[in-house]
Amino acid sequence: DVQLQASGGGLVQAGGSLRLSCAASGFTFDDYAIGWFRQAPGKEREGVSCINSSDGSTWYADSVKGRFTISSDNAKNTVYLQMNNLKPEDTAVYYCAADAPHTIVVALLSGHYYDIDYWGKGTLVTVSS
């Protein structure tokens, strides 16, 4: 049974930091990519970042480049999203998702997130100004 458990959200002031975690189980971690998506109130879900668990390759949305860092601990089947210099526009529910690397990358680039098979419950990040 595939499970993705996202955690680490909270309330932080602008300029602050948070680290999100996505703990995965029920599938062969190295065969998948893990992506982070976010959805702000009244807006479409958008891709934030992803990591290919097999080779460590990463991708970031332009809006978070230089501020967010994604990493993976394959021994723990966990992906982290370190978010620094947070801005009010980063406020959203953050979701982690897992699927074949190609599917994750296409979803991040095209917005076709509904093609992704596995999703965790979101974690809320609120950045105050």
Secondary structure per residue as TSV (DSSP state, phi and psi in degrees):
chain	resnum	aa	ss	phi	psi
A	1	D	-	360.0	115.6
A	2	V	-	-72.9	131.1
A	3	Q	E	-135.5	138.0
A	4	L	E	-126.9	124.9
A	5	Q	E	-119.7	108.8
A	6	A	E	-92.3	142.0
A	7	S	E	-153.0	170.6
A	8	G	-	107.2	-4.1
A	9	G	-	-69.3	170.1
A	10	G	E	169.3	-168.9
A	11	L	E	-104.1	129.4
A	12	V	E	-143.4	151.6
A	13	Q	E	-79.5	155.6
A	14	A	T	-54.2	137.2
A	15	G	T	91.5	-10.7
A	16	G	-	-83.2	-175.3
A	17	S	-	-132.6	152.7
A	18	L	E	-144.2	154.3
A	19	R	E	-123.7	119.2
A	20	L	E	-92.1	147.6
A	21	S	E	-123.3	146.9
A	22	C	E	-131.7	105.3
A	23	A	E	-93.2	126.4
A	24	A	E	-113.4	148.0
A	25	S	E	-154.4	159.9
A	26	G	S	91.6	4.2
A	27	F	S	-151.8	166.6
A	28	T	-	-77.4	105.3
A	29	F	G	-56.0	-42.1
A	30	D	G	-66.7	-15.8
A	31	D	G	-88.8	-4.2
A	32	Y	-	-120.7	161.6
A	33	A	E	-106.1	147.5
A	34	I	E	-113.1	129.5
A	35	G	E	-118.7	150.6
A	36	W	E	-109.8	132.5
A	37	F	E	-126.4	160.3
A	38	R	E	-141.8	154.2
A	39	Q	E	-139.4	115.5
A	40	A	-	-88.3	157.0
A	41	P	T	-55.2	128.6
A	42	G	T	76.2	7.0
A	43	K	S	-121.4	162.0
A	44	E	-	-72.8	154.0
A	45	R	-	-66.3	138.6
A	46	E	E	-132.2	151.6
A	47	G	E	-77.8	143.0
A	48	V	E	-113.0	-52.3
A	49	S	E	-166.1	161.2
A	50	C	E	-151.5	161.7
A	51	I	E	-139.4	136.2
A	52	N	E	-87.4	114.8
A	53	S	T	-65.0	-22.7
A	54	S	T	-81.4	-37.6
A	55	D	T	-122.1	-1.8
A	56	G	-	77.9	5.3
A	57	S	-	-67.0	147.5
A	58	T	E	-130.9	163.2
A	59	W	E	-145.7	144.1
A	60	Y	E	-133.1	144.3
A	61	A	-	-68.7	149.2
A	62	D	T	-57.2	-33.1
A	63	S	T	-67.8	-16.7
A	64	V	T	-119.2	-3.8
A	65	K	T	-58.7	135.6
A	66	G	T	85.0	-11.3
A	67	R	T	-116.4	-34.3
A	68	F	E	-107.9	145.3
A	69	T	E	-133.4	126.6
A	70	I	E	-101.5	141.9
A	71	S	E	-147.0	165.6
A	72	S	E	-136.2	135.6
A	73	D	E	-111.7	94.6
A	74	N	T	-65.7	-27.3
A	75	A	T	-66.0	-28.9
A	76	K	T	-103.7	1.7
A	77	N	T	50.6	45.5
A	78	T	E	-133.7	138.2
A	79	V	E	-114.4	140.6
A	80	Y	E	-117.1	149.4
A	81	L	E	-127.4	103.8
A	82	Q	E	-85.2	121.6
A	83	M	E	-116.8	114.2
A	84	N	-	-113.8	163.0
A	85	N	S	48.1	50.7
A	86	L	-	-65.7	146.2
A	87	K	-	-120.0	156.1
A	88	P	G	-54.5	-32.1
A	89	E	G	-72.8	-6.4
A	90	D	G	-82.4	-7.5
A	91	T	-	-60.8	124.2
A	92	A	E	-178.1	169.6
A	93	V	E	-87.7	126.9
A	94	Y	E	-102.6	132.0
A	95	Y	E	-120.8	141.5
A	96	C	E	-104.1	150.2
A	97	A	E	-142.7	153.8
A	98	A	E	-133.9	140.1
A	99	D	E	-171.6	-176.5
A	100	A	-	-58.5	145.8
A	101	P	H	-52.4	-42.3
A	102	H	H	-61.7	-41.8
A	103	T	H	-64.0	-41.9
A	104	I	H	-64.9	-46.2
A	105	V	H	-64.4	-44.0
A	106	V	H	-59.8	-41.8
A	107	A	H	-62.7	-42.1
A	108	L	H	-66.1	-39.0
A	109	L	H	-81.1	-34.0
A	110	S	H	-102.6	-16.7
A	111	G	-	83.6	4.9
A	112	H	-	-84.8	60.0
A	113	Y	G	-68.7	-19.0
A	114	Y	G	-70.0	-9.7
A	115	D	G	-79.7	-12.1
A	116	I	-	-78.5	135.3
A	117	D	-	-80.3	-38.6
A	118	Y	E	-119.7	128.5
A	119	W	E	-131.5	144.5
A	120	G	-	-95.0	166.2
A	121	K	B	-70.6	147.8
A	122	G	-	-75.9	164.2
A	123	T	E	-127.7	132.6
A	124	L	E	-85.6	129.5
A	125	V	E	-114.9	123.8
A	126	T	E	-123.3	123.4
A	127	V	E	-114.3	117.7
A	128	S	E	-91.6	147.7
A	129	S	-	-89.2	360.0
